[in-house]
């Protein structure tokens, strides 16, 4: 399974890591007019099932 989370969402990242997910890639967050994100990167996390 996989998911994408913002680097600024530390609570969610900790939860996913406790559930066995690991970060396999990071990409910059590209800003879109009218949408702000406090993070700087998207993180792809995966877990074997």
N, CA, C and O atoms as a Tripos MOL2 file, in Angstrom:
@<TRIPOS>MOLECULE
protein
  196   195    49     0     0
PROTEIN
NO_CHARGES

@<TRIPOS>ATOM
      1 N           0.8450   -1.1600    0.0000 N.3       1 UNK1
      2 CA          0.0000    0.0000    0.0000 C.3       1 UNK1
      3 C           0.8920    1.2250    0.0000 C.2       1 UNK1
      4 O           2.0500    1.1710    0.4140 O.2       1 UNK1
      5 N           0.3420    2.3190   -0.4660 N.am      2 UNK2
      6 CA          1.1200    3.5610   -0.4770 C.3       2 UNK2
      7 C           0.2200    4.7330   -0.1340 C.2       2 UNK2
      8 O          -1.0040    4.6650   -0.2500 O.2       2 UNK2
      9 N           0.8670    5.8150    0.2920 N.am      3 UNK3
     10 CA          0.1610    7.0540    0.5910 C.3       3 UNK3
     11 C           1.1210    8.2060    0.4020 C.2       3 UNK3
     12 O           2.3370    8.0240    0.3560 O.2       3 UNK3
     13 N           0.5570    9.3920    0.2940 N.am      4 UNK4
     14 CA          1.3610   10.6090    0.1690 C.3       4 UNK4
     15 C           0.9590   11.5460    1.2950 C.2       4 UNK4
     16 O          -0.2270   11.7610    1.5460 O.2       4 UNK4
     17 N           1.9620   12.1030    1.9730 N.am      5 UNK5
     18 CA          1.7190   12.9980    3.0990 C.3       5 UNK5
     19 C           2.6850   14.1790    3.0110 C.2       5 UNK5
     20 O           3.7940   14.0500    2.4910 O.2       5 UNK5
     21 N           2.2570   15.3150    3.5170 N.am      6 UNK6
     22 CA          3.1120   16.5060    3.5500 C.3       6 UNK6
     23 C           4.1610   16.3570    4.6460 C.2       6 UNK6
     24 O           3.8890   15.7820    5.7000 O.2       6 UNK6
     25 N           5.3450   16.8700    4.3950 N.am      7 UNK7
     26 CA          6.4040   16.8090    5.4080 C.3       7 UNK7
     27 C           6.0390   17.5930    6.6670 C.2       7 UNK7
     28 O           6.5940   17.3360    7.7360 O.2       7 UNK7
     29 N           5.1250   18.5320    6.5530 N.am      8 UNK8
     30 CA          4.7380   19.3320    7.7240 C.3       8 UNK8
     31 C           3.7140   18.6130    8.6130 C.2       8 UNK8
     32 O           3.4380   19.0740    9.7200 O.2       8 UNK8
     33 N           3.1550   17.5060    8.1510 N.am      9 UNK9
     34 CA          2.1410   16.7840    8.9120 C.3       9 UNK9
     35 C           2.8260   15.7150    9.7770 C.2       9 UNK9
     36 O           2.7040   14.5170    9.5210 O.2       9 UNK9
     37 N           3.5410   16.1740   10.7970 N.am     10 UNK10
     38 CA          4.3680   15.2620   11.5990 C.3      10 UNK10
     39 C           3.5520   14.2310   12.3750 C.2      10 UNK10
     40 O           3.9940   13.0950   12.5450 O.2      10 UNK10
     41 N           2.3800   14.6110   12.8410 N.am     11 UNK11
     42 CA          1.5460   13.6560   13.5720 C.3      11 UNK11
     43 C           1.1380   12.4850   12.7010 C.2      11 UNK11
     44 O           1.2170   11.3320   13.1240 O.2      11 UNK11
     45 N           0.7030   12.7760   11.4880 N.am     12 UNK12
     46 CA          0.3070   11.7050   10.5600 C.3      12 UNK12
     47 C           1.5110   10.8550   10.1830 C.2      12 UNK12
     48 O           1.4100    9.6300   10.1280 O.2      12 UNK12
     49 N           2.6400   11.4860    9.9250 N.am     13 UNK13
     50 CA          3.8420   10.7260    9.5570 C.3      13 UNK13
     51 C           4.2420    9.7680   10.6630 C.2      13 UNK13
     52 O           4.5840    8.6170   10.3930 O.2      13 UNK13
     53 N           4.2040   10.2290   11.9030 N.am     14 UNK14
     54 CA          4.5440    9.3390   13.0310 C.3      14 UNK14
     55 C           3.5800    8.1640   13.1140 C.2      14 UNK14
     56 O           4.0000    7.0310   13.3460 O.2      14 UNK14
     57 N           2.2890    8.4300   12.9250 N.am     15 UNK15
     58 CA          1.2940    7.3570   12.9410 C.3      15 UNK15
     59 C           1.5890    6.3330   11.8440 C.2      15 UNK15
     60 O           1.6030    5.1300   12.1020 O.2      15 UNK15
     61 N           1.8230    6.8120   10.6220 N.am     16 UNK16
     62 CA          2.0940    5.8990    9.5150 C.3      16 UNK16
     63 C           3.3580    5.0840    9.7700 C.2      16 UNK16
     64 O           3.3890    3.8900    9.4710 O.2      16 UNK16
     65 N           4.3890    5.7030   10.3130 N.am     17 UNK17
     66 CA          5.6190    4.9660   10.6230 C.3      17 UNK17
     67 C           5.3620    3.8900   11.6680 C.2      17 UNK17
     68 O           5.8990    2.7880   11.5620 O.2      17 UNK17
     69 N           4.5490    4.1930   12.6770 N.am     18 UNK18
     70 CA          4.2090    3.1780   13.6920 C.3      18 UNK18
     71 C           3.4330    2.0230   13.0780 C.2      18 UNK18
     72 O           3.5000    0.8940   13.5630 O.2      18 UNK18
     73 N           2.7010    2.3080   12.0160 N.am     19 UNK19
     74 CA          1.9110    1.2670   11.3390 C.3      19 UNK19
     75 C           2.7150    0.5250   10.2750 C.2      19 UNK19
     76 O           2.1700   -0.3240    9.5690 O.2      19 UNK19
     77 N           4.0040    0.8360   10.1530 N.am     20 UNK20
     78 CA          4.8750    0.0830    9.2480 C.3      20 UNK20
     79 C           5.1900    0.7250    7.9180 C.2      20 UNK20
     80 O           5.8400    0.1020    7.0790 O.2      20 UNK20
     81 N           4.7460    1.9670    7.6950 N.am     21 UNK21
     82 CA          5.0620    2.6580    6.4490 C.3      21 UNK21
     83 C           6.4750    3.2170    6.5170 C.2      21 UNK21
     84 O           6.9730    3.5520    7.5920 O.2      21 UNK21
     85 N           7.1120    3.3130    5.3590 N.am     22 UNK22
     86 CA          8.4350    3.9280    5.2820 C.3      22 UNK22
     87 C           8.4660    4.8850    4.0940 C.2      22 UNK22
     88 O           7.7750    4.6680    3.0980 O.2      22 UNK22
     89 N           9.2570    5.9290    4.1980 N.am     23 UNK23
     90 CA          9.3760    6.9270    3.1320 C.3      23 UNK23
     91 C          10.2970    6.3940    2.0510 C.2      23 UNK23
     92 O          11.4120    5.9570    2.3370 O.2      23 UNK23
     93 N           9.8280    6.4290    0.8010 N.am     24 UNK24
     94 CA         10.6430    5.9520   -0.3120 C.3      24 UNK24
     95 C          10.9690    7.0520   -1.3220 C.2      24 UNK24
     96 O          11.8570    6.8740   -2.1550 O.2      24 UNK24
     97 N          10.2630    8.1880   -1.2610 N.am     25 UNK25
     98 CA         10.5440    9.2890   -2.1870 C.3      25 UNK25
     99 C          10.0090   10.5860   -1.6010 C.2      25 UNK25
    100 O           9.0750   10.5930   -0.8000 O.2      25 UNK25
    101 N          10.6330   11.6900   -2.0270 N.am     26 UNK26
    102 CA         10.2120   13.0370   -1.6190 C.3      26 UNK26
    103 C          10.2180   13.9120   -2.8610 C.2      26 UNK26
    104 O          11.1130   13.8130   -3.7010 O.2      26 UNK26
    105 N           9.2190   14.7610   -2.9670 N.am     27 UNK27
    106 CA          9.1380   15.6990   -4.0900 C.3      27 UNK27
    107 C           8.6760   17.0520   -3.5670 C.2      27 UNK27
    108 O           7.8870   17.1140   -2.6240 O.2      27 UNK27
    109 N           9.1600   18.1400   -4.1710 N.am     28 UNK28
    110 CA          8.7510   19.4790   -3.7280 C.3      28 UNK28
    111 C           7.2500   19.7040   -3.9270 C.2      28 UNK28
    112 O           6.6510   19.2090   -4.8820 O.2      28 UNK28
    113 N           6.6700   20.4510   -3.0170 N.am     29 UNK29
    114 CA          5.2800   20.8690   -3.1720 C.3      29 UNK29
    115 C           5.2790   22.0830   -4.0950 C.2      29 UNK29
    116 O           5.9330   23.0870   -3.8150 O.2      29 UNK29
    117 N           4.5460   21.9830   -5.1860 N.am     30 UNK30
    118 CA          4.4270   23.0770   -6.1490 C.3      30 UNK30
    119 C           3.1990   23.8880   -5.7650 C.2      30 UNK30
    120 O           2.1030   23.3430   -5.6330 O.2      30 UNK30
    121 N           3.3830   25.1830   -5.5870 N.am     31 UNK31
    122 CA          2.2370   25.9900   -5.1640 C.3      31 UNK31
    123 C           1.2770   26.2320   -6.3190 C.2      31 UNK31
    124 O           1.6640   26.4190   -7.4730 O.2      31 UNK31
    125 N           0.0100   26.2180   -5.9440 N.am     32 UNK32
    126 CA         -1.0850   26.4550   -6.8740 C.3      32 UNK32
    127 C          -1.7960   27.7140   -6.3770 C.2      32 UNK32
    128 O          -2.0580   27.8290   -5.1800 O.2      32 UNK32
    129 N          -2.1150   28.6590   -7.2620 N.am     33 UNK33
    130 CA         -2.7950   29.8820   -6.8050 C.3      33 UNK33
    131 C          -4.0650   29.5500   -6.0110 C.2      33 UNK33
    132 O          -4.8960   28.7510   -6.4430 O.2      33 UNK33
    133 N          -4.1900   30.1790   -4.8500 N.am     34 UNK34
    134 CA         -5.3540   29.9780   -3.9990 C.3      34 UNK34
    135 C          -5.2450   28.8080   -3.0450 C.2      34 UNK34
    136 O          -6.1670   28.5630   -2.2660 O.2      34 UNK34
    137 N          -4.1370   28.0760   -3.0860 N.am     35 UNK35
    138 CA         -3.9630   26.9250   -2.1930 C.3      35 UNK35
    139 C          -2.6010   27.0270   -1.5270 C.2      35 UNK35
    140 O          -1.5690   27.0390   -2.1980 O.2      35 UNK35
    141 N          -2.6080   27.1000   -0.2100 N.am     36 UNK36
    142 CA         -1.3600   27.2000    0.5370 C.3      36 UNK36
    143 C          -1.1340   25.9300    1.3300 C.2      36 UNK36
    144 O          -2.0730   25.3340    1.8580 O.2      36 UNK36
    145 N           0.1080   25.5280    1.4090 N.am     37 UNK37
    146 CA          0.4890   24.3790    2.2250 C.3      37 UNK37
    147 C           1.6740   24.7950    3.0820 C.2      37 UNK37
    148 O           2.6110   25.4070    2.5710 O.2      37 UNK37
    149 N           1.6560   24.4780    4.3760 N.am     38 UNK38
    150 CA          2.7890   24.8510    5.2180 C.3      38 UNK38
    151 C           4.0250   24.0020    4.9400 C.2      38 UNK38
    152 O           5.1230   24.3580    5.3680 O.2      38 UNK38
    153 N           3.8670   22.8950    4.2360 N.am     39 UNK39
    154 CA          4.9940   22.0100    3.9660 C.3      39 UNK39
    155 C           5.8130   22.4510    2.7750 C.2      39 UNK39
    156 O           5.4340   23.3580    2.0340 O.2      39 UNK39
    157 N           6.9500   21.7850    2.6070 N.am     40 UNK40
    158 CA          7.8130   22.0540    1.4600 C.3      40 UNK40
    159 C           7.9480   20.8400    0.5510 C.2      40 UNK40
    160 O           8.3560   20.9710   -0.6030 O.2      40 UNK40
    161 N           7.6020   19.6390    1.0700 N.am     41 UNK41
    162 CA          7.7430   18.4210    0.2780 C.3      41 UNK41
    163 C           6.5620   17.4730    0.4900 C.2      41 UNK41
    164 O           5.9780   17.4190    1.5720 O.2      41 UNK41
    165 N           6.2220   16.7240   -0.5690 N.am     42 UNK42
    166 CA          5.3260   15.5850   -0.4580 C.3      42 UNK42
    167 C           6.1990   14.3680   -0.2030 C.2      42 UNK42
    168 O           7.2860   14.2490   -0.7700 O.2      42 UNK42
    169 N           5.7320   13.4750    0.6390 N.am     43 UNK43
    170 CA          6.4880   12.2600    0.9360 C.3      43 UNK43
    171 C           5.6510   11.0500    0.5350 C.2      43 UNK43
    172 O           4.5040   10.9040    0.9570 O.2      43 UNK43
    173 N           6.2420   10.1900   -0.2860 N.am     44 UNK44
    174 CA          5.5970    8.9340   -0.6670 C.3      44 UNK44
    175 C           6.0110    7.8870    0.3490 C.2      44 UNK44
    176 O           7.1990    7.6250    0.5350 O.2      44 UNK44
    177 N           5.0270    7.2890    1.0050 N.am     45 UNK45
    178 CA          5.2850    6.2580    2.0020 C.3      45 UNK45
    179 C           4.6550    4.9550    1.5490 C.2      45 UNK45
    180 O           3.5530    4.9580    1.0000 O.2      45 UNK45
    181 N           5.3390    3.8420    1.7710 N.am     46 UNK46
    182 CA          4.8300    2.5370    1.3540 C.3      46 UNK46
    183 C           4.8860    1.5560    2.5170 C.2      46 UNK46
    184 O           5.6340    1.7290    3.4800 O.2      46 UNK46
    185 N           4.0580    0.5110    2.3860 N.am     47 UNK47
    186 CA          4.0000   -0.5580    3.3910 C.3      47 UNK47
    187 C           3.7280   -1.8540    2.6520 C.2      47 UNK47
    188 O           2.8320   -1.9210    1.8100 O.2      47 UNK47
    189 N           4.5020   -2.8800    2.9670 N.am     48 UNK48
    190 CA          4.2430   -4.1960    2.3910 C.3      48 UNK48
    191 C           3.0230   -4.8020    3.0650 C.2      48 UNK48
    192 O           2.8350   -4.6670    4.2740 O.2      48 UNK48
    193 N           2.1970   -5.4730    2.2690 N.am     49 UNK49
    194 CA          1.0110   -6.1390    2.8440 C.3      49 UNK49
    195 C           1.0390   -7.6240    2.5620 C.2      49 UNK49
    196 O           0.1280   -8.3470    2.9660 O.2      49 UNK49
@<TRIPOS>BOND
     1     1     2 1
     2     2     3 1
     3     3     4 2
     4     3     5 am
     5     5     6 1
     6     6     7 1
     7     7     8 2
     8     7     9 am
     9     9    10 1
    10    10    11 1
    11    11    12 2
    12    11    13 am
    13    13    14 1
    14    14    15 1
    15    15    16 2
    16    15    17 am
    17    17    18 1
    18    18    19 1
    19    19    20 2
    20    19    21 am
    21    21    22 1
    22    22    23 1
    23    23    24 2
    24    23    25 am
    25    25    26 1
    26    26    27 1
    27    27    28 2
    28    27    29 am
    29    29    30 1
    30    30    31 1
    31    31    32 2
    32    31    33 am
    33    33    34 1
    34    34    35 1
    35    35    36 2
    36    35    37 am
    37    37    38 1
    38    38    39 1
    39    39    40 2
    40    39    41 am
    41    41    42 1
    42    42    43 1
    43    43    44 2
    44    43    45 am
    45    45    46 1
    46    46    47 1
    47    47    48 2
    48    47    49 am
    49    49    50 1
    50    50    51 1
    51    51    52 2
    52    51    53 am
    53    53    54 1
    54    54    55 1
    55    55    56 2
    56    55    57 am
    57    57    58 1
    58    58    59 1
    59    59    60 2
    60    59    61 am
    61    61    62 1
    62    62    63 1
    63    63    64 2
    64    63    65 am
    65    65    66 1
    66    66    67 1
    67    67    68 2
    68    67    69 am
    69    69    70 1
    70    70    71 1
    71    71    72 2
    72    71    73 am
    73    73    74 1
    74    74    75 1
    75    75    76 2
    76    75    77 am
    77    77    78 1
    78    78    79 1
    79    79    80 2
    80    79    81 am
    81    81    82 1
    82    82    83 1
    83    83    84 2
    84    83    85 am
    85    85    86 1
    86    86    87 1
    87    87    88 2
    88    87    89 am
    89    89    90 1
    90    90    91 1
    91    91    92 2
    92    91    93 am
    93    93    94 1
    94    94    95 1
    95    95    96 2
    96    95    97 am
    97    97    98 1
    98    98    99 1
    99    99   100 2
   100    99   101 am
   101   101   102 1
   102   102   103 1
   103   103   104 2
   104   103   105 am
   105   105   106 1
   106   106   107 1
   107   107   108 2
   108   107   109 am
   109   109   110 1
   110   110   111 1
   111   111   112 2
   112   111   113 am
   113   113   114 1
   114   114   115 1
   115   115   116 2
   116   115   117 am
   117   117   118 1
   118   118   119 1
   119   119   120 2
   120   119   121 am
   121   121   122 1
   122   122   123 1
   123   123   124 2
   124   123   125 am
   125   125   126 1
   126   126   127 1
   127   127   128 2
   128   127   129 am
   129   129   130 1
   130   130   131 1
   131   131   132 2
   132   131   133 am
   133   133   134 1
   134   134   135 1
   135   135   136 2
   136   135   137 am
   137   137   138 1
   138   138   139 1
   139   139   140 2
   140   139   141 am
   141   141   142 1
   142   142   143 1
   143   143   144 2
   144   143   145 am
   145   145   146 1
   146   146   147 1
   147   147   148 2
   148   147   149 am
   149   149   150 1
   150   150   151 1
   151   151   152 2
   152   151   153 am
   153   153   154 1
   154   154   155 1
   155   155   156 2
   156   155   157 am
   157   157   158 1
   158   158   159 1
   159   159   160 2
   160   159   161 am
   161   161   162 1
   162   162   163 1
   163   163   164 2
   164   163   165 am
   165   165   166 1
   166   166   167 1
   167   167   168 2
   168   167   169 am
   169   169   170 1
   170   170   171 1
   171   171   172 2
   172   171   173 am
   173   173   174 1
   174   174   175 1
   175   175   176 2
   176   175   177 am
   177   177   178 1
   178   178   179 1
   179   179   180 2
   180   179   181 am
   181   181   182 1
   182   182   183 1
   183   183   184 2
   184   183   185 am
   185   185   186 1
   186   186   187 1
   187   187   188 2
   188   187   189 am
   189   189   190 1
   190   190   191 1
   191   191   192 2
   192   191   193 am
   193   193   194 1
   194   194   195 1
   195   195   196 2
@<TRIPOS>SUBSTRUCTURE
     1 UNK1         2 RESIDUE 1 A UNK
     2 UNK2         6 RESIDUE 1 A UNK
     3 UNK3        10 RESIDUE 1 A UNK
     4 UNK4        14 RESIDUE 1 A UNK
     5 UNK5        18 RESIDUE 1 A UNK
     6 UNK6        22 RESIDUE 1 A UNK
     7 UNK7        26 RESIDUE 1 A UNK
     8 UNK8        30 RESIDUE 1 A UNK
     9 UNK9        34 RESIDUE 1 A UNK
    10 UNK10       38 RESIDUE 1 A UNK
    11 UNK11       42 RESIDUE 1 A UNK
    12 UNK12       46 RESIDUE 1 A UNK
    13 UNK13       50 RESIDUE 1 A UNK
    14 UNK14       54 RESIDUE 1 A UNK
    15 UNK15       58 RESIDUE 1 A UNK
    16 UNK16       62 RESIDUE 1 A UNK
    17 UNK17       66 RESIDUE 1 A UNK
    18 UNK18       70 RESIDUE 1 A UNK
    19 UNK19       74 RESIDUE 1 A UNK
    20 UNK20       78 RESIDUE 1 A UNK
    21 UNK21       82 RESIDUE 1 A UNK
    22 UNK22       86 RESIDUE 1 A UNK
    23 UNK23       90 RESIDUE 1 A UNK
    24 UNK24       94 RESIDUE 1 A UNK
    25 UNK25       98 RESIDUE 1 A UNK
    26 UNK26      102 RESIDUE 1 A UNK
    27 UNK27      106 RESIDUE 1 A UNK
    28 UNK28      110 RESIDUE 1 A UNK
    29 UNK29      114 RESIDUE 1 A UNK
    30 UNK30      118 RESIDUE 1 A UNK
    31 UNK31      122 RESIDUE 1 A UNK
    32 UNK32      126 RESIDUE 1 A UNK
    33 UNK33      130 RESIDUE 1 A UNK
    34 UNK34      134 RESIDUE 1 A UNK
    35 UNK35      138 RESIDUE 1 A UNK
    36 UNK36      142 RESIDUE 1 A UNK
    37 UNK37      146 RESIDUE 1 A UNK
    38 UNK38      150 RESIDUE 1 A UNK
    39 UNK39      154 RESIDUE 1 A UNK
    40 UNK40      158 RESIDUE 1 A UNK
    41 UNK41      162 RESIDUE 1 A UNK
    42 UNK42      166 RESIDUE 1 A UNK
    43 UNK43      170 RESIDUE 1 A UNK
    44 UNK44      174 RESIDUE 1 A UNK
    45 UNK45      178 RESIDUE 1 A UNK
    46 UNK46      182 RESIDUE 1 A UNK
    47 UNK47      186 RESIDUE 1 A UNK
    48 UNK48      190 RESIDUE 1 A UNK
    49 UNK49      194 RESIDUE 1 A UNK
